[in-house]
Amino acid sequence: MNPRGNWINLQLFAQEKTEPATPKKRQEARRRGQATKSSEITAVAVLLAVAFVLRGNGSEMSRRVVVVATQYWGQLFRPEFGPREALTMGGELSWVVGQALLPVLAAAGLVGLVVEMAQTGFLLTFTPLFPNFSRLDPLGGMGRLFSRRSGVELLKAMGKALVVGFVLYQGLSRRWDKIAGLVLADPRAGMAAVGETALQLLFNAGLAMVVLALADYYFQRVDLEGQLRMTKQEVKDEVRETETNPQMKAKIRERQRRLGRMIRAVAKADVVVTNPTHYAVALRYDPKADAAPVVVAKGKDLLAQRIKEEARKHQVTMVENPVLAQALYASVEIGQIIPEKLYQAVAEVLAYVWRVKRKAL
């Protein structure tokens, strides 16, 4: 009890989300489609990709459209120009415009897909497509309306408007005299100048938006981490659930049994080939029962030390051969015979072991 005599509810502290998300919760969130992603980065990348394509092919694309449009312009006022000619003109113009836009659309789609996958990896989920009736709650809607995310989205929209407005103002003010003079210019030259100006403004706006896009990505990452944070009780419950999962316990017991059988098999091995500290592989060879030497145990680091302890306990000969130990560890599973390419090296080791045993006798 504090000096004022008021009881402090310690349960409130236990309910605070102070712990980072566990791997299990992150996986569940990813299955629901929750991943750090900024739509602003995708939009800026697509915008710049379109600007690059237009800069490289824009003049040719506009030239083809102008040629077809000019070809039909003079026919609009002829007496024989009727519905059939109008359909023909519309079809050809649509075809030319479609061909002109195809590189732009292809670049936008490809860049958008690559940037999305770069942010989230390969993420395919249908969860966001299902209706979420909790969003129909009016109180919850009011809460989302005045949430931190809504405030950030408002600031982001204002920032984009200011940045784009500033870029457009600067670009147009520098080119205003040139643009005003286009009234008296040749139509084709005028269209080319307008296209060049629009393209430059588009490119400048995209570059200016990069900073906002990176800031938005940072916010999305921090916001997602905040959503996924857990209370201490949630972490404890998850650990308890994992430990009491029957399937998990069965897997652990099975692995422990396999490990125990492998360690016991070291006692019957003829030799243990070591790295000497990082790898240990135990081999058994009975000419009457085995077609070739068999790996009965293998391990790395701590497990290798355990195998060597068992070998010392049962006086199994150990031979240091780093190259052979690593090759056996990498290419042979427990219970399998060694591959033919290792016959010579293993035969030399076994011959050495048998010579040592004969001398000992």
C-alpha positions in Angstrom: 0.0 0.0 0.0 1.4 3.5 -0.9 1.6 6.4 1.6 -1.8 7.7 0.7 -3.4 4.4 1.5 -4.5 3.5 -2.0 -3.9 0.0 -3.2 -1.8 -0.4 -6.4 -3.2 -2.9 -8.8 -0.1 -4.9 -9.9 -2.3 -6.7 -12.4 -2.3 -3.6 -14.5 1.5 -3.8 -14.9 1.2 -7.4 -16.0 -1.2 -6.4 -18.7 1.2 -3.9 -20.3 2.6 -5.1 -23.6 6.3 -4.7 -22.8 7.7 -7.9 -24.4 8.8 -8.3 -28.0 6.8 -10.7 -30.1 7.9 -14.3 -30.0 8.7 -16.2 -33.3 5.4 -18.1 -33.0 3.4 -14.8 -32.8 5.3 -13.4 -35.8 4.5 -16.4 -37.8 0.8 -16.2 -37.0 0.8 -12.5 -37.9 2.5 -13.3 -41.2 -0.1 -15.9 -42.0 -2.7 -13.2 -41.4 -0.9 -11.0 -43.9 0.7 -8.7 -41.3 4.2 -7.7 -42.5 6.2 -4.5 -42.6 5.2 -2.9 -45.9 5.0 0.7 -47.1 2.6 1.4 -50.0 4.5 4.7 -50.4 7.7 2.9 -51.3 5.9 0.9 -53.9 4.1 4.0 -55.3 7.4 5.9 -55.5 9.2 3.0 -57.2 6.4 2.6 -59.8 6.4 6.4 -60.4 10.1 6.5 -61.0 10.0 3.4 -63.2 7.3 5.0 -65.4 9.4 8.2 -65.6 12.4 6.2 -66.7 10.4 4.4 -69.4 8.9 7.6 -70.6 12.2 9.3 -70.7 13.6 6.5 -72.9 10.6 5.9 -75.2 8.3 8.8 -74.6 9.2 10.7 -77.8 8.7 7.7 -80.0 5.4 6.8 -78.3 4.0 10.3 -78.6 5.2 10.5 -82.3 3.3 7.4 -83.2 0.1 8.6 -81.5 0.5 12.1 -83.2 1.0 10.5 -86.6 -2.2 8.5 -86.4 -4.2 11.3 -84.9 -3.0 13.7 -87.6 -3.9 11.2 -90.3 -7.5 11.1 -89.2 -7.8 14.7 -88.2 -8.3 15.9 -91.7 -11.0 13.3 -92.3 -13.3 14.4 -89.5 -14.8 17.1 -91.6 -15.2 15.2 -94.9 -18.8 14.5 -96.0 -18.1 10.8 -96.4 -16.8 10.5 -92.8 -19.4 8.3 -91.1 -19.8 5.8 -88.2 -17.8 3.1 -90.0 -14.9 5.5 -90.5 -15.2 6.6 -86.9 -15.0 3.0 -85.7 -11.9 2.4 -87.8 -10.3 5.5 -86.5 -11.1 4.6 -82.9 -9.8 1.1 -83.3 -6.5 2.2 -84.8 -6.0 4.9 -82.3 -6.7 2.4 -79.4 -4.2 0.0 -80.9 -1.5 2.6 -81.2 -2.2 4.0 -77.7 -2.2 0.5 -76.3 1.1 -0.4 -77.9 2.5 2.9 -76.6 1.3 2.2 -73.0 2.3 -1.4 -72.9 6.0 -0.8 -71.9 4.8 1.7 -69.2 2.3 -0.7 -67.8 4.7 -3.6 -67.9 7.4 -1.6 -66.1 4.9 -0.4 -63.5 3.6 -3.9 -62.8 7.1 -5.5 -62.7 8.6 -2.9 -60.4 5.6 -2.9 -58.2 5.8 -6.7 -57.8 9.5 -6.7 -57.1 9.3 -3.9 -54.5 6.4 -5.6 -52.7 8.3 -8.9 -52.5 11.4 -7.1 -51.4 9.5 -5.7 -48.4 7.5 -8.7 -47.4 9.1 -11.7 -49.1 6.8 -14.2 -50.8 3.6 -13.7 -48.8 0.3 -15.3 -50.1 -2.6 -15.1 -47.7 -6.4 -14.9 -48.2 -7.2 -13.8 -44.6 -7.7 -10.1 -45.5 -10.3 -11.1 -48.0 -12.6 -12.5 -45.3 -15.1 -10.1 -43.7 -14.1 -8.7 -40.3 -17.3 -7.9 -38.4 -15.4 -6.3 -35.6 -14.8 -3.3 -37.9 -18.6 -2.6 -37.8 -18.4 -1.6 -34.2 -19.1 2.2 -34.1 -17.0 2.7 -31.0 -14.1 0.9 -32.5 -14.5 2.9 -35.6 -14.3 6.1 -33.6 -11.2 4.9 -31.9 -9.5 4.1 -35.2 -10.6 7.5 -36.5 -8.7 9.3 -33.7 -5.8 6.8 -33.4 -2.1 7.4 -33.9 -2.2 5.7 -37.3 -4.9 8.1 -38.5 -2.9 11.0 -37.4 0.2 9.7 -39.2 -1.8 9.1 -42.3 -3.2 12.7 -42.2 0.4 14.1 -41.7 1.6 11.8 -44.6 -1.1 13.1 -46.9 -0.3 16.7 -46.0 3.4 16.1 -46.5 2.8 14.5 -49.9 0.6 17.4 -51.0 3.2 20.0 -49.8 6.1 18.1 -51.5 4.3 17.6 -54.8 2.9 21.1 -54.8 6.3 22.6 -54.1 8.0 20.5 -56.9 5.2 21.5 -59.3 5.5 25.2 -58.4 9.3 25.3 -58.7 9.2 23.4 -62.0 6.5 25.4 -63.6 7.8 28.8 -62.4 11.2 28.1 -64.0 9.6 27.1 -67.3 6.6 29.5 -67.3 8.0 31.8 -70.1 8.8 28.7 -72.3 5.3 27.3 -71.7 3.6 30.6 -72.5 5.4 30.7 -75.8 4.1 27.4 -76.9 0.8 29.0 -77.9 2.5 30.2 -81.1 4.6 27.1 -81.6 4.1 24.3 -84.0 1.7 21.7 -82.5 4.1 18.9 -82.7 6.9 20.9 -81.1 4.4 22.2 -78.5 3.3 18.7 -77.6 7.0 17.6 -77.3 7.8 20.5 -75.0 4.7 19.8 -72.8 5.6 16.1 -72.6 9.2 16.9 -71.7 8.1 19.3 -69.0 5.5 16.9 -67.6 8.1 14.1 -67.5 10.7 16.2 -65.7 8.1 17.3 -63.1 7.1 13.6 -62.7 10.7 12.5 -62.2 11.4 15.4 -59.7 8.2 14.6 -57.7 9.2 10.9 -57.5 12.7 11.8 -56.2 11.2 14.2 -53.6 8.8 11.5 -52.4 11.7 9.0 -51.6 12.3 10.6 -48.2 8.6 10.5 -47.2 8.5 6.8 -48.4 11.4 5.8 -46.3 10.0 7.6 -43.3 6.7 5.8 -43.9 8.4 2.4 -44.0 10.1 3.1 -40.7 6.7 4.1 -39.1 5.1 0.9 -40.5 7.8 -1.2 -39.0 7.6 0.5 -35.6 3.8 0.4 -35.7 3.7 -3.4 -36.5 6.2 -4.1 -33.7 4.0 -2.2 -31.3 0.9 -4.2 -32.5 2.8 -7.5 -32.0 4.2 -6.8 -28.6 3.0 -9.1 -25.8 2.4 -9.0 -22.1 4.6 -11.0 -19.8 1.6 -13.3 -19.1 1.0 -13.9 -22.8 4.7 -15.0 -23.2 4.4 -17.3 -20.2 1.1 -18.8 -21.6 2.7 -19.4 -25.0 5.7 -21.1 -23.4 3.4 -23.3 -21.3 1.3 -24.1 -24.3 4.4 -25.1 -26.3 5.8 -27.2 -23.6 2.5 -29.0 -23.1 1.8 -29.6 -26.8 1.6 -33.4 -27.1 3.1 -33.5 -30.6 6.0 -31.3 -29.5 6.6 -33.5 -26.4 6.4 -36.6 -28.6 9.0 -35.2 -31.0 11.3 -34.3 -28.1 11.0 -37.8 -26.6 11.7 -39.4 -30.0 14.7 -37.3 -30.5 16.0 -38.1 -27.1 15.6 -41.8 -27.8 17.4 -41.6 -31.1 20.3 -39.7 -29.4 20.5 -42.3 -26.6 20.6 -45.2 -29.1 23.3 -43.4 -31.0 25.5 -42.7 -28.0 25.1 -46.3 -26.8 26.2 -47.5 -30.3 29.6 -45.8 -29.8 30.6 -48.6 -27.4 30.5 -51.1 -30.3 32.3 -48.9 -32.8 35.8 -49.9 -34.1 37.0 -46.3 -34.4 36.0 -42.7 -33.9 37.3 -40.3 -36.5 37.7 -36.7 -35.1 38.3 -33.2 -36.4 39.7 -33.1 -33.6 37.4 -30.7 -31.7 34.4 -29.9 -34.0 33.4 -33.3 -35.5 33.3 -36.9 -34.4 32.2 -39.9 -36.5 32.0 -43.4 -35.1 32.5 -46.3 -37.5 31.8 -50.0 -37.2 33.0 -52.7 -39.6 32.2 -56.4 -39.3 33.4 -58.2 -42.4 30.9 -61.0 -41.8 27.9 -58.7 -41.4 28.7 -55.4 -43.2 29.4 -54.9 -46.9 31.4 -51.8 -45.9 32.1 -49.7 -42.8 28.9 -48.3 -41.2 28.5 -44.9 -39.5 26.9 -45.7 -36.1 27.2 -42.2 -34.6 28.2 -38.7 -35.6 28.1 -35.3 -34.0 29.3 -31.7 -34.2 30.6 -29.5 -31.4 28.9 -30.5 -28.1 27.6 -33.7 -29.4 31.1 -34.5 -30.8 32.5 -34.1 -27.3 29.8 -36.4 -26.0 30.7 -39.1 -28.5 34.4 -38.8 -27.7 33.6 -39.1 -23.9 31.7 -42.3 -24.6 34.6 -43.6 -26.8 37.1 -43.0 -23.9 34.7 -44.7 -21.5 34.6 -47.9 -23.6 38.3 -47.6 -24.8 37.3 -47.1 -28.5 40.3 -45.9 -30.5 40.1 -42.3 -31.8 41.9 -41.1 -34.9 42.4 -37.5 -35.8 41.7 -37.0 -39.5 39.9 -33.6 -40.1 39.3 -34.1 -43.8 37.9 -37.6 -43.4 35.8 -36.6 -40.3 34.1 -33.7 -42.2 33.5 -35.8 -45.3 31.9 -38.6 -43.3 29.8 -36.1 -41.3 28.5 -34.4 -44.4 27.9 -37.4 -46.7 26.8 -40.3 -44.6 23.8 -40.6 -42.3 23.6 -42.7 -39.2 23.1 -46.4 -40.0 24.4 -46.0 -43.6 27.5 -47.5 -45.1 30.2 -45.2 -46.3 30.3 -44.2 -50.0 32.8 -45.9 -52.3 34.9 -42.7 -52.7 35.8 -42.9 -49.0 36.8 -46.6 -49.0 40.5 -46.0 -49.3 40.7 -43.4 -46.6 38.6 -45.4 -44.1 40.5 -48.6 -44.9 43.8 -46.9 -44.0 42.3 -45.7 -40.7 40.9 -49.2 -39.9 44.2 -50.8 -40.8 46.0 -48.5 -38.4 43.5 -49.3 -35.6 43.9 -53.0 -36.1 47.7 -52.7 -36.0 47.5 -50.7 -32.7 45.2 -53.4 -31.2 47.5 -56.2 -32.3 50.5 -54.5 -30.7 48.5 -54.0 -27.5 47.8 -57.7 -27.4 
